[in-house]
Amino acid sequence: MTLSFGVQSQNTESYQQKALKFEEALLQKIDQDGAGLSVIITHKDQVIFENYYGYANIEKKEKLNANHVLGIASMSKQFLGMATLFLVDEGNIDLDKDIKEYLPNLAIGDRKIKIRQLLSHTSGLPELTQNDEFMNNIATKHSVKEIIDIGLKGPYRSEVGERYIYCNTGYTIATALIEQVSGMDFASYLKKKIFVPLQMSHAYSCDYNQDADNAVQRYSPDSVGYKKAQVMHFSNLIGGGAIVTNVQDMSKWCMALLSGKNLPPNYQKIWEPNMLNSGESFSYGLGMGSSTFQNRTFYYHPGMGDGMNSVDLIFPEEEISITVIRNVFPPKLSSNDVAFLAAEYLFKE
């Protein structure tokens, strides 16, 4: 037992030293007088690196720090996936049932779409972000029903289960599913089942009643530096992109994903591959994808949107997580770039 703890301690210390080498390399690549960048790295059940660079608000010269919260865009999808898995575990949702068994008035004609297909981007539904009515009114708050009604006006993009095509509309419908089955609004359900148990004290989901009012300023690059990103009401991102949080809270989430603590027994389904009608497997689960880096398996989800850029990487064998959140898009150095730079240094022999 003593030997085991000795090995763990040495291993953690080694990762900490490598994280400092990563920071040296990172500082050569970033603009510390520009938009913000936050990074956190965990090993097993502890944070081994955390730092903040750049500005939460460039105009006010307000440096980004641990007290700020940021929009994370599509990195939010993993929380909806886990919310669904709680309801599956409780016997209230069957992933392989038709969505219309739960939402009979959903205007999708005679298409039969399984819950699993909504979450794995194989529904073939129209895409919200390609809908002009939706995008032209993104500064106006909308209810979940209003967003679904707008989103379903677009063209269907494939037969159900035929192709993997990224689809935010499916996640808005899944939000309505969670609200219908749980009897709670989506923001309250996430708070009860995930944010409070994991002590994610800064995290919340925006909706019709709550915008991202305390989030940092978002930016887009321009020819002379940065400009403020498009104004939007975060209710429009509900389900697939409306979470506001920070890297500290995300580190608690990532450590939970590594341990399973305070999550349902089926939690790993969030990243398990799914299959198309053809029988072909693809590497996206129910809110997270899977891939490899230097022959190491990792689970992840990026987030990209107006003034938002984020990613979390979970390396299960090494029990390492890396989360990066930025308040600019598209940055010269993306959150993905930063996260994989960290991984490169952490896994150097």
C-alpha positions as CSV (number, residue, x, y, z in Angstrom):
1,M,0.0,0.0,0.0
2,T,2.8,2.4,0.9
3,L,4.5,1.7,-2.4
4,S,1.3,2.4,-4.3
5,F,0.9,5.8,-2.7
6,G,4.5,6.6,-3.4
7,V,4.1,5.8,-7.1
8,Q,1.0,7.9,-7.3
9,S,2.7,10.9,-5.6
10,Q,5.7,10.6,-7.9
11,N,3.5,10.4,-11.0
12,T,1.5,13.4,-10.0
13,E,4.6,15.4,-9.3
14,S,6.0,14.4,-12.7
15,Y,2.9,15.7,-14.4
16,Q,3.1,18.9,-12.5
17,Q,6.7,19.5,-13.7
18,K,5.6,18.7,-17.3
19,A,2.7,21.2,-17.0
20,L,5.2,23.9,-16.1
21,K,7.1,23.1,-19.2
22,F,3.9,23.4,-21.2
23,E,3.3,26.8,-19.8
24,E,6.8,28.0,-20.9
25,A,5.9,26.9,-24.4
26,L,2.4,28.4,-24.2
27,L,3.7,31.8,-23.2
28,Q,5.7,31.9,-26.4
29,K,2.5,31.6,-28.5
30,I,-0.1,33.7,-26.8
31,D,-1.0,37.4,-26.8
32,Q,-1.3,38.3,-23.1
33,D,-2.7,41.7,-24.0
34,G,-5.5,40.2,-25.9
35,A,-8.7,38.2,-25.2
36,G,-8.7,35.8,-22.4
37,L,-7.4,32.2,-22.1
38,S,-8.0,29.9,-19.1
39,V,-6.4,26.5,-18.6
40,I,-6.8,23.8,-16.0
41,I,-5.3,20.3,-15.8
42,T,-6.2,17.6,-13.4
43,H,-4.6,14.3,-12.5
44,K,-6.7,11.7,-10.6
45,D,-8.6,13.7,-8.0
46,Q,-6.6,16.9,-7.9
47,V,-5.8,20.0,-9.9
48,I,-2.2,20.0,-11.0
49,F,-2.1,23.2,-13.1
50,E,-4.4,26.3,-13.4
51,N,-3.7,29.7,-14.9
52,Y,-5.4,32.6,-16.7
53,Y,-4.0,34.9,-19.4
54,G,-5.3,37.9,-21.2
55,Y,-8.4,39.9,-20.6
56,A,-12.0,39.3,-19.5
57,N,-12.6,42.8,-20.8
58,I,-10.1,44.4,-23.1
59,E,-11.6,47.9,-23.0
60,K,-11.5,48.0,-19.2
61,K,-8.1,46.2,-19.0
62,E,-9.8,43.7,-16.7
63,K,-7.6,40.6,-16.5
64,L,-9.2,37.2,-16.7
65,N,-9.2,35.3,-13.4
66,A,-10.7,32.4,-11.5
67,N,-13.8,34.4,-10.5
68,H,-14.9,35.1,-14.0
69,V,-17.4,32.9,-16.0
70,L,-17.5,32.3,-19.7
71,G,-19.9,30.9,-22.3
72,I,-18.6,27.5,-23.4
73,A,-20.8,27.0,-26.5
74,S,-21.1,23.3,-27.6
75,M,-19.0,22.0,-24.8
76,S,-22.4,22.3,-23.1
77,K,-23.7,19.2,-25.0
78,Q,-22.1,16.8,-22.5
79,F,-24.2,18.1,-19.7
80,L,-27.4,17.5,-21.7
81,G,-26.2,14.0,-22.5
82,M,-25.6,13.3,-18.8
83,A,-28.9,14.7,-17.8
84,T,-30.5,12.3,-20.2
85,L,-28.5,9.4,-18.8
86,F,-29.8,10.2,-15.3
87,L,-33.3,9.8,-16.6
88,V,-32.4,6.6,-18.4
89,D,-30.9,5.2,-15.3
90,E,-34.1,6.1,-13.4
91,G,-36.2,4.2,-16.0
92,N,-37.9,7.4,-17.3
93,I,-36.3,7.5,-20.7
94,D,-35.5,4.7,-23.2
95,L,-32.7,5.8,-25.6
96,D,-34.1,3.5,-28.3
97,K,-37.7,4.8,-28.1
98,D,-39.2,7.2,-30.7
99,I,-39.1,10.8,-29.5
100,K,-42.8,11.2,-30.4
101,E,-43.6,8.7,-27.6
102,Y,-42.5,11.5,-25.3
103,L,-43.3,14.6,-27.4
104,P,-46.3,13.5,-29.5
105,N,-46.9,17.0,-31.0
106,L,-43.4,17.3,-32.4
107,A,-43.7,18.5,-36.0
108,I,-41.5,15.9,-37.8
109,G,-44.2,14.2,-39.8
110,D,-43.9,10.4,-39.8
111,R,-40.1,10.4,-39.2
112,K,-39.2,8.0,-36.4
113,I,-36.2,9.4,-34.5
114,K,-34.8,7.6,-31.5
115,I,-33.6,9.6,-28.5
116,R,-30.1,8.1,-29.1
117,Q,-30.2,9.6,-32.6
118,L,-31.1,13.0,-31.4
119,L,-28.0,13.0,-29.1
120,S,-25.6,11.3,-31.6
121,H,-26.3,13.7,-34.5
122,T,-27.9,11.1,-36.7
123,S,-31.5,12.4,-36.8
124,G,-31.1,14.1,-40.2
125,L,-33.1,17.1,-38.8
126,P,-32.7,20.7,-40.1
127,E,-29.8,22.6,-38.5
128,L,-30.7,25.7,-36.4
129,T,-27.5,27.6,-37.2
130,Q,-28.3,27.4,-40.9
131,N,-31.7,28.9,-40.4
132,D,-31.9,32.6,-41.3
133,E,-34.9,33.3,-39.2
134,F,-33.1,31.9,-36.1
135,M,-29.8,33.6,-36.8
136,N,-31.3,37.0,-37.6
137,N,-33.2,37.0,-34.3
138,I,-30.5,35.5,-32.0
139,A,-30.4,38.6,-29.9
140,T,-34.1,38.1,-28.9
141,K,-34.9,35.6,-26.2
142,H,-36.9,32.5,-27.2
143,S,-38.6,29.6,-25.4
144,V,-37.6,26.1,-26.1
145,K,-40.8,25.5,-28.1
146,E,-40.2,28.7,-30.2
147,I,-36.7,27.5,-31.0
148,I,-37.9,24.1,-32.0
149,D,-40.7,25.5,-34.2
150,I,-38.2,27.8,-36.0
151,G,-35.6,25.0,-36.4
152,L,-37.9,22.5,-37.9
153,K,-38.8,24.8,-40.8
154,G,-35.5,24.1,-42.5
155,P,-34.6,21.3,-44.9
156,Y,-34.0,17.7,-43.6
157,R,-30.4,16.7,-44.3
158,S,-30.6,12.9,-44.4
159,E,-32.7,10.0,-43.6
160,V,-32.8,9.1,-39.9
161,G,-29.8,7.1,-38.9
162,E,-28.2,7.3,-42.3
163,R,-25.4,9.8,-41.6
164,Y,-23.6,11.6,-38.7
165,I,-24.4,15.3,-39.3
166,Y,-23.9,17.7,-36.4
167,C,-27.3,19.0,-35.4
168,N,-28.1,21.6,-32.7
169,T,-31.8,21.2,-33.4
170,G,-31.7,17.7,-32.0
171,Y,-30.3,19.0,-28.7
172,T,-33.0,21.6,-28.4
173,I,-35.6,18.9,-28.8
174,A,-33.8,16.8,-26.3
175,T,-34.0,19.7,-23.9
176,A,-37.8,19.7,-24.3
177,L,-37.7,15.9,-23.7
178,I,-35.8,16.4,-20.4
179,E,-38.3,19.1,-19.2
180,Q,-41.3,16.9,-20.2
181,V,-40.1,13.8,-18.4
182,S,-38.5,15.4,-15.3
183,G,-41.2,18.0,-14.8
184,M,-38.5,20.6,-14.2
185,D,-37.1,23.3,-16.4
186,F,-33.8,22.3,-17.9
187,A,-31.7,24.8,-16.0
188,S,-33.1,23.6,-12.7
189,Y,-32.6,20.0,-13.6
190,L,-28.9,20.5,-14.4
191,K,-28.5,22.4,-11.2
192,K,-30.1,19.7,-9.1
193,K,-28.5,16.6,-10.7
194,I,-25.1,17.9,-11.7
195,F,-24.0,21.3,-10.7
196,V,-24.9,21.1,-7.0
197,P,-23.7,17.5,-6.3
198,L,-20.4,18.3,-8.1
199,Q,-20.1,21.7,-6.3
200,M,-19.9,23.5,-9.6
201,S,-20.8,26.7,-7.9
202,H,-20.4,29.1,-10.9
203,A,-22.1,26.9,-13.5
204,Y,-25.6,27.5,-14.8
205,S,-27.6,27.0,-18.0
206,C,-29.2,30.0,-19.6
207,D,-32.8,30.0,-20.7
208,Y,-35.8,32.3,-21.4
209,N,-35.5,33.7,-17.9
210,Q,-31.8,34.0,-17.5
211,D,-29.2,35.3,-20.0
212,A,-25.4,35.2,-19.6
213,D,-25.5,38.5,-17.7
214,N,-22.4,37.9,-15.6
215,A,-20.3,36.2,-18.3
216,V,-17.2,38.0,-19.5
217,Q,-17.2,40.1,-22.7
218,R,-16.9,38.0,-25.9
219,Y,-14.6,39.0,-28.8
220,S,-13.9,38.4,-32.4
221,P,-10.6,39.2,-34.0
222,D,-10.4,42.0,-36.6
223,S,-7.7,43.7,-38.6
224,V,-6.4,45.8,-35.7
225,G,-7.0,43.5,-32.8
226,Y,-10.4,42.6,-31.3
227,K,-14.0,43.7,-31.6
228,K,-16.9,42.8,-29.4
229,A,-18.7,39.7,-30.6
230,Q,-22.3,39.6,-31.9
231,V,-24.9,40.3,-29.2
232,M,-27.0,37.2,-28.5
233,H,-29.5,36.0,-25.9
234,F,-28.2,32.7,-24.6
235,S,-31.7,31.2,-24.4
236,N,-31.2,30.5,-28.1
237,L,-28.4,28.1,-27.3
238,I,-30.3,26.1,-24.7
239,G,-29.4,22.4,-24.6
240,G,-26.6,22.5,-27.1
241,G,-24.6,25.6,-26.0
242,A,-26.0,27.7,-23.2
243,I,-23.8,26.7,-20.3
244,V,-21.9,29.4,-18.5
245,T,-19.0,28.3,-16.3
246,N,-15.3,28.4,-15.8
247,V,-12.3,26.0,-15.8
248,Q,-12.4,25.4,-12.0
249,D,-16.0,24.1,-12.3
250,M,-15.1,22.1,-15.4
251,S,-12.2,20.5,-13.5
252,K,-14.8,19.1,-11.0
253,W,-16.9,17.8,-13.9
254,C,-13.9,16.2,-15.6
255,M,-12.7,14.5,-12.4
256,A,-16.3,13.2,-12.0
257,L,-16.1,11.7,-15.5
258,L,-12.9,10.0,-14.6
259,S,-14.2,8.5,-11.3
260,G,-17.9,8.2,-11.9
261,K,-18.6,9.9,-8.6
262,N,-22.0,11.5,-8.3
263,L,-22.9,10.3,-11.8
264,P,-25.3,7.5,-12.8
265,P,-23.9,4.0,-13.3
266,N,-24.4,4.3,-17.1
267,Y,-22.4,7.5,-17.3
268,Q,-19.8,6.1,-19.7
269,K,-22.5,5.9,-22.4
270,I,-21.9,9.6,-22.9
271,W,-18.8,8.8,-25.0
272,E,-19.4,5.2,-26.2
273,P,-19.6,5.0,-30.1
274,N,-22.9,4.7,-31.9
275,M,-23.9,3.0,-35.1
276,L,-25.4,4.1,-38.4
277,N,-28.2,2.1,-40.1
278,S,-25.4,0.6,-42.2
279,G,-23.8,-0.9,-39.1
280,E,-20.9,1.4,-39.4
281,S,-19.6,2.7,-36.0
282,F,-18.7,6.3,-35.5
283,S,-16.9,7.9,-32.6
284,Y,-19.6,10.1,-31.0
285,G,-21.6,9.1,-28.0
286,L,-24.4,11.1,-26.3
287,G,-22.6,14.5,-25.9
288,M,-19.0,13.6,-26.1
289,G,-16.7,12.2,-28.8
290,S,-13.7,9.8,-28.6
291,S,-10.4,9.8,-30.4
292,T,-6.7,9.1,-29.9
293,F,-3.6,11.2,-29.3
294,Q,-0.2,9.5,-29.5
295,N,-2.1,6.2,-29.3
296,R,-3.9,7.3,-26.1
297,T,-7.6,7.2,-26.0
298,F,-9.3,10.5,-25.0
299,Y,-12.9,11.7,-24.7
300,Y,-13.8,15.3,-25.6
301,H,-16.1,18.0,-26.8
302,P,-15.1,21.4,-28.3
303,G,-17.2,24.5,-28.3
304,M,-17.1,27.2,-30.9
305,G,-19.3,30.2,-31.4
306,D,-19.4,34.0,-31.4
307,G,-16.7,35.0,-28.9
308,M,-16.6,31.5,-27.4
309,N,-14.0,28.8,-27.8
310,S,-13.6,25.8,-25.4
311,V,-12.6,22.2,-25.2
312,D,-12.2,19.5,-22.5
313,L,-10.1,16.4,-23.0
314,I,-10.4,13.3,-20.8
315,F,-7.6,10.7,-20.9
316,P,-9.1,7.8,-18.9
317,E,-6.0,5.5,-18.7
318,E,-3.7,8.3,-17.5
319,E,-6.5,9.9,-15.4
320,I,-5.7,13.2,-16.9
321,S,-8.1,16.0,-17.9
322,I,-7.4,19.2,-19.7
323,T,-9.9,22.1,-20.1
324,V,-9.4,25.3,-22.0
325,I,-11.9,28.1,-22.3
326,R,-11.4,31.3,-24.3
327,N,-13.6,34.4,-24.8
328,V,-12.7,34.9,-28.4
329,F,-13.5,33.2,-31.7
330,P,-11.9,32.4,-34.0
331,P,-8.6,32.9,-32.1
332,K,-5.1,32.6,-33.6
333,L,-4.4,30.0,-31.0
334,S,-7.6,27.9,-30.4
335,S,-8.6,26.1,-27.3
336,N,-7.9,22.8,-29.2
337,D,-4.4,24.0,-30.0
338,V,-3.7,24.9,-26.3
339,A,-5.2,21.6,-25.0
340,F,-3.1,19.4,-27.4
341,L,0.0,21.4,-26.6
342,A,-0.6,20.6,-23.0
343,A,-1.1,16.9,-23.8
344,E,2.1,16.9,-25.9
345,Y,4.1,18.1,-22.9
346,L,2.3,16.0,-20.3
347,F,3.0,12.8,-22.2
348,K,6.6,13.5,-23.1
349,E,8.8,10.7,-21.9
